Amino acid sequence: VREMKRWGADPPFPQGGEVRRAPADDPAWGWADTALLHAFLRKLRPRRVVCAGAGPFVPTLLDLNELVYGRTISITVVDPEAEKVRPLLKREEEEKVRLLPSRVQEVPFDTFTSLAPGDVLLVDTSHVSKTGSDLNHLLFRVLPRLKGGVHVHVSSVFWPFEYPAAWVTEGRAWNEAYLWRAFLMNNSQWEI
């Protein structure tokens, strides 16, 4: 985090937002999220990013790839509603952005296992562990198959692996943070 701070403090986009696909004031994906993703990508310089989920970070990722990285990152979006991203794509991006309108459990494993060291898996799925869930599939079947050196960024998991009280009282039944905490505890093969 200390190393990435130098990039995260600078706004990665031109002022005004007129050329951006991601709204600057998106309550689901704000300035801090954008700054962290920008710094994360600047540090890692991935060749490929696979997005498990088509959450609000995807427009930001497309903007960063275009405006900061010169469209050098190949992006795959896996989500039953992946096609909702298509109107955001520019003609010159169509070769670099692959949309897979499927659940993560339905795509071939090589969608994830073909990631190379330095590449990134962005996870923003249902946030719920239950029978047949995307979260269980990723944690129990995909992550053990990833090559060493692949970086995983998980959206909406807070430190110290607890949810805001307001989310609980408004009825969100997310439990993902607890599984990630259990996964990382005493796990010498992974690090934050």
GUBASE-933227 format. One record per atom (N, C-alpha, C): residue in one letter; x negated, y, z negated. Coordinates in steps of 0.05 Angstrom, whole numbers, padded with zeros to 5 digits, always signed. Layout:
N
AXYZ
...
//
This chain:
192
V-00017-00024+00000
V+00000+00000+00000
V-00017+00025+00000
R-00039+00025-00016
R-00057+00048-00016
R-00068+00054+00012
E-00076+00033+00026
E-00087+00036+00052
E-00066+00046+00072
M-00042+00037+00069
M-00021+00044+00088
M-00010+00072+00082
K-00014+00082+00059
K-00003+00108+00051
K-00011+00131+00070
R-00035+00130+00081
R-00044+00151+00099
R-00027+00153+00124
W-00015+00131+00133
W+00002+00131+00157
W+00031+00137+00149
G+00040+00126+00127
G+00068+00129+00119
G+00075+00158+00112
A+00056+00174+00104
A+00062+00201+00096
A+00068+00219+00120
D+00059+00212+00143
D+00063+00229+00167
D+00089+00219+00181
P+00106+00238+00189
P+00129+00229+00204
P+00121+00218+00231
P+00129+00193+00238
P+00119+00181+00262
P+00133+00191+00287
F+00155+00205+00284
F+00171+00213+00308
F+00170+00243+00312
P+00175+00252+00336
P+00178+00281+00341
P+00202+00291+00325
Q+00201+00316+00317
Q+00222+00329+00302
Q+00247+00332+00319
G+00270+00333+00306
G+00295+00337+00321
G+00311+00313+00326
G+00298+00290+00330
G+00313+00265+00334
G+00326+00261+00361
E+00324+00280+00379
E+00338+00278+00405
E+00328+00255+00422
V+00303+00246+00418
V+00293+00224+00434
V+00295+00197+00420
R+00305+00198+00395
R+00306+00174+00379
R+00331+00158+00383
R+00329+00132+00381
R+00352+00115+00381
R+00363+00110+00353
A+00345+00112+00333
A+00353+00108+00305
A+00360+00136+00293
P+00384+00139+00282
P+00390+00165+00270
P+00372+00170+00246
A+00362+00195+00245
A+00343+00202+00223
A+00356+00201+00196
D+00382+00203+00194
D+00396+00203+00168
D+00412+00178+00163
D+00404+00155+00175
D+00419+00130+00172
D+00417+00121+00143
P+00440+00119+00129
P+00439+00111+00100
P+00430+00082+00096
A+00432+00065+00117
A+00423+00037+00114
A+00393+00034+00119
W+00381+00054+00132
W+00353+00052+00140
W+00342+00080+00140
G+00332+00090+00118
G+00324+00117+00115
G+00295+00123+00122
W+00287+00148+00115
W+00261+00157+00122
W+00239+00140+00109
A+00243+00132+00083
A+00223+00116+00070
A+00220+00088+00083
D+00242+00076+00092
D+00241+00051+00106
D+00225+00054+00132
T+00231+00076+00147
T+00217+00081+00172
T+00188+00085+00168
A+00181+00101+00147
A+00153+00106+00141
A+00138+00080+00134
L+00151+00063+00118
L+00138+00038+00110
L+00134+00020+00134
L+00155+00017+00151
L+00152+00001+00175
L+00130+00011+00194
H+00130+00037+00197
H+00109+00050+00213
H+00081+00044+00202
A+00077+00047+00176
A+00051+00042+00164
A+00044+00012+00166
F+00063-00005+00162
F+00060-00034+00163
F+00050-00042+00191
L+00063-00031+00212
L+00056-00037+00239
L+00029-00025+00247
R+00023-00001+00237
R-00003+00012+00243
R-00025-00004+00231
K-00022-00015+00207
K-00043-00030+00194
K-00046-00057+00209
L-00025-00070+00216
L-00026-00097+00227
L-00032-00098+00257
R-00022-00079+00272
R-00024-00078+00301
R-00016-00104+00314
P+00009-00113+00309
P+00018-00139+00320
P+00021-00138+00350
R+00018-00161+00362
R+00023-00164+00390
R+00052-00170+00395
R+00064-00185+00375
R+00092-00193+00377
R+00106-00189+00350
V+00132-00183+00352
V+00149-00181+00329
V+00174-00197+00335
V+00182-00215+00317
V+00207-00229+00319
V+00225-00219+00297
C+00249-00210+00304
C+00268-00199+00285
C+00289-00220+00280
A+00290-00231+00256
A+00312-00250+00248
A+00334-00232+00238
G+00352-00224+00256
G+00373-00206+00249
G+00370-00180+00266
A+00393-00169+00273
A+00393-00144+00289
A+00402-00121+00271
G+00389-00118+00248
G+00397-00097+00229
G+00388-00070+00238
P+00392-00050+00220
P+00387-00022+00227
P+00357-00016+00232
F+00339-00035+00226
F+00311-00030+00232
F+00305-00034+00261
V+00322-00047+00276
V+00315-00053+00304
V+00313-00027+00321
P+00333-00008+00319
P+00329+00017+00334
P+00303+00032+00325
T+00297+00031+00300
T+00272+00044+00290
T+00248+00030+00302
L+00248+00003+00303
L+00226-00012+00315
L+00223-00005+00345
L+00246-00003+00359
L+00244+00005+00387
L+00232+00033+00390
D+00241+00052+00373
D+00230+00079+00374
D+00200+00079+00369
L+00191+00065+00348
L+00163+00063+00341
L+00147+00051+00364
N+00158+00029+00376
N+00144+00016+00397
N+00140+00035+00421
E+00160+00051+00427
E+00159+00069+00450
E+00141+00094+00443
L+00148+00107+00422
L+00136+00133+00416
L+00109+00133+00403
V+00103+00111+00389
V+00077+00109+00375
V+00058+00089+00388
Y+00069+00066+00396
Y+00052+00044+00405
Y+00052+00040+00436
G+00065+00058+00450
G+00065+00056+00480
G+00076+00030+00491
R+00096+00020+00477
R+00110-00005+00485
R+00090-00029+00487
T+00071-00031+00470
T+00052-00053+00471
T+00061-00077+00455
I+00082-00074+00439
I+00091-00096+00422
I+00114-00110+00436
S+00112-00137+00439
S+00134-00153+00449
S+00153-00158+00426
I+00179-00154+00431
I+00199-00156+00410
I+00220-00177+00418
T+00226-00195+00399
T+00248-00214+00402
T+00268-00209+00380
V+00293-00206+00387
V+00315-00202+00367
V+00333-00227+00368
V+00335-00241+00345
V+00352-00264+00342
V+00375-00257+00324
D+00399-00257+00335
D+00423-00249+00320
D+00447-00256+00337
P+00469-00266+00325
P+00493-00271+00341
P+00503-00247+00356
E+00497-00223+00345
E+00505-00198+00358
E+00481-00183+00370
A+00461-00198+00379
A+00437-00185+00390
A+00444-00168+00414
E+00464-00174+00429
E+00471-00159+00453
E+00479-00130+00446
K+00486-00124+00421
K+00492-00097+00413
K+00468-00079+00416
V+00444-00091+00417
V+00419-00075+00421
V+00415-00067+00450
R+00426-00083+00469
R+00421-00078+00497
R+00426-00049+00506
P+00447-00036+00498
P+00451-00008+00507
P+00429+00011+00498
L+00414+00003+00477
L+00392+00020+00467
L+00366+00017+00484
L+00365-00004+00500
L+00341-00010+00515
L+00338+00008+00539
K+00314+00016+00544
K+00308+00031+00569
K+00298+00011+00590
R+00301+00018+00615
R+00294+00000+00636
R+00266-00011+00633
E+00247+00006+00626
E+00219-00002+00624
E+00213-00020+00600
E+00233-00024+00583
E+00230-00041+00559
E+00240-00069+00564
E+00255-00073+00585
E+00269-00099+00588
E+00250-00123+00589
E+00225-00119+00598
E+00206-00142+00598
E+00194-00147+00571
K+00194-00126+00554
K+00181-00129+00527
K+00201-00136+00505
V+00227-00134+00510
V+00247-00139+00489
V+00265-00162+00498
R+00265-00183+00482
R+00281-00207+00488
R+00303-00209+00468
L+00328-00210+00477
L+00351-00213+00460
L+00362-00241+00460
L+00363-00254+00437
L+00374-00281+00434
L+00399-00280+00418
P+00423-00280+00431
P+00448-00278+00416
P+00456-00305+00404
S+00441-00312+00383
S+00446-00338+00369
S+00439-00334+00340
R+00449-00353+00324
R+00440-00353+00296
R+00412-00364+00294
V+00397-00356+00274
V+00369-00364+00272
V+00367-00395+00271
Q+00387-00408+00260
Q+00387-00437+00258
Q+00390-00450+00286
E+00399-00435+00306
E+00405-00447+00332
E+00383-00443+00353
V+00363-00427+00347
V+00342-00423+00367
V+00320-00443+00362
P+00305-00450+00383
P+00282-00468+00380
P+00262-00458+00359
F+00250-00476+00345
F+00230-00468+00325
F+00207-00452+00337
D+00201-00457+00363
D+00178-00443+00374
D+00184-00413+00377
T+00209-00405+00375
T+00215-00376+00374
T+00199-00363+00351
F+00195-00378+00329
F+00181-00368+00306
F+00152-00379+00305
T+00149-00404+00311
T+00122-00417+00308
T+00103-00407+00329
S+00112-00395+00350
S+00094-00384+00370
S+00081-00358+00362
L+00091-00346+00339
L+00078-00322+00329
L+00049-00329+00321
A+00031-00311+00328
A+00002-00316+00323
A-00006-00300+00298
P-00029-00306+00287
P-00039-00290+00265
P-00040-00261+00272
G-00030-00244+00254
G-00028-00215+00259
G+00000-00207+00269
D+00016-00226+00280
D+00043-00220+00288
D+00061-00218+00264
V+00086-00209+00269
V+00104-00203+00247
V+00131-00216+00251
L+00142-00227+00229
L+00170-00236+00228
L+00185-00217+00210
L+00204-00202+00221
L+00221-00184+00206
L+00246-00199+00199
V+00253-00200+00173
V+00276-00215+00164
V+00297-00196+00153
D+00321-00196+00165
D+00343-00180+00156
D+00368-00196+00164
T+00374-00216+00147
T+00396-00235+00154
T+00419-00231+00136
S+00434-00252+00129
S+00458-00250+00112
S+00452-00243+00083
H+00427-00247+00074
H+00419-00242+00047
H+00431-00261+00027
V+00442-00283+00036
V+00456-00302+00019
V+00446-00330+00023
S+00440-00344+00001
S+00433-00372+00002
S+00458-00388-00003
K+00467-00403+00017
K+00489-00421+00014
K+00486-00443+00034
T+00503-00463+00033
T+00502-00486+00052
T+00501-00476+00081
G+00480-00484+00095
G+00477-00478+00123
G+00470-00449+00129
S+00461-00434+00110
S+00456-00405+00115
S+00430-00400+00130
D+00429-00377+00143
D+00406-00369+00158
D+00382-00365+00138
L+00387-00355+00115
L+00366-00351+00095
L+00353-00378+00087
N+00370-00398+00082
N+00359-00424+00075
N+00342-00435+00098
H+00352-00432+00122
H+00338-00442+00146
H+00310-00429+00148
L+00309-00403+00145
L+00284-00388+00147
L+00265-00397+00124
L+00274-00397+00100
L+00257-00403+00077
L+00247-00432+00077
F+00265-00451+00083
F+00259-00479+00080
F+00249-00493+00105
R+00255-00482+00128
R+00248-00496+00153
R+00229-00480+00171
V+00232-00453+00171
V+00215-00437+00189
V+00189-00428+00175
L+00191-00417+00151
L+00166-00407+00138
L+00145-00428+00135
P+00151-00453+00127
P+00131-00473+00125
P+00117-00480+00151
R+00129-00473+00174
R+00118-00479+00200
R+00102-00456+00212
L+00103-00432+00200
L+00089-00409+00211
L+00059-00413+00209
K+00044-00403+00228
K+00015-00403+00227
K+00005-00385+00204
G-00018-00392+00193
G-00030-00374+00174
G-00036-00347+00187
G-00032-00326+00172
G-00038-00299+00183
G-00014-00285+00196
V+00009-00299+00198
V+00033-00286+00207
V+00045-00271+00183
H+00052-00246+00187
H+00062-00229+00166
H+00093-00229+00166
V+00105-00230+00143
V+00134-00231+00140
V+00143-00206+00125
H+00161-00191+00137
H+00172-00167+00124
H+00202-00173+00119
V+00210-00172+00094
V+00237-00178+00086
V+00252-00153+00079
S+00274-00148+00092
S+00290-00124+00087
S+00308-00128+00063
S+00313-00107+00048
S+00332-00106+00026
S+00325-00124+00002
V+00300-00129-00002
V+00291-00142-00027
V+00275-00122-00042
F+00285-00116-00066
F+00273-00095-00082
F+00253-00106-00103
W+00235-00090-00111
W+00217-00096-00133
W+00231-00087-00158
P+00232-00102-00179
P+00220-00128-00183
P+00239-00151-00179
F+00248-00155-00154
F+00266-00177-00146
F+00293-00176-00161
E+00304-00153-00163
E+00331-00149-00175
E+00346-00130-00159
Y+00373-00133-00159
Y+00390-00115-00143
Y+00399-00091-00159
P+00404-00069-00145
P+00416-00046-00159
P+00442-00053-00172
A+00447-00044-00196
A+00472-00050-00211
A+00496-00042-00194
A+00495-00020-00180
A+00518-00011-00164
A+00525-00031-00143
W+00505-00045-00131
W+00511-00065-00111
W+00527-00089-00123
V+00520-00096-00147
V+00533-00118-00161
V+00562-00110-00167
T+00566-00086-00178
T+00593-00078-00185
T+00611-00073-00161
E+00599-00067-00138
E+00616-00063-00114
E+00622-00089-00100
G+00611-00111-00110
G+00619-00137-00100
G+00600-00151-00082
R+00576-00140-00077
R+00557-00154-00060
R+00547-00179-00075
A+00549-00201-00063
A+00541-00226-00075
A+00515-00236-00064
W+00496-00218-00059
W+00471-00225-00048
W+00454-00240-00069
N+00439-00260-00061
N+00421-00274-00079
N+00394-00279-00067
E+00389-00267-00045
E+00364-00271-00030
E+00339-00264-00046
A+00340-00242-00061
A+00316-00233-00076
A+00307-00255-00096
Y+00325-00269-00108
Y+00318-00290-00127
Y+00304-00313-00113
L+00313-00320-00089
L+00299-00341-00074
L+00271-00333-00066
W+00268-00308-00057
W+00241-00299-00050
W+00223-00299-00074
R+00233-00290-00097
R+00217-00290-00122
R+00209-00319-00129
A+00227-00338-00128
A+00221-00365-00134
A+00201-00376-00113
F+00204-00369-00088
F+00185-00378-00067
F+00157-00368-00073
L+00154-00344-00082
L+00128-00332-00085
L+00115-00339-00112
M+00131-00346-00132
M+00120-00352-00159
M+00101-00377-00157
N+00077-00373-00166
N+00057-00395-00167
N+00052-00407-00140
N+00056-00392-00119
N+00052-00401-00091
N+00026-00389-00082
S+00005-00405-00081
S-00021-00395-00074
S-00025-00393-00043
Q-00005-00403-00028
Q-00008-00401+00001
Q+00004-00375+00013
W+00018-00360-00003
W+00030-00335+00006
W+00023-00313-00013
E+00022-00289-00003
E+00017-00266-00021
E+00033-00242-00012
I+00039-00225-00031
I+00055-00200-00024
I+00035-00181-00012
//
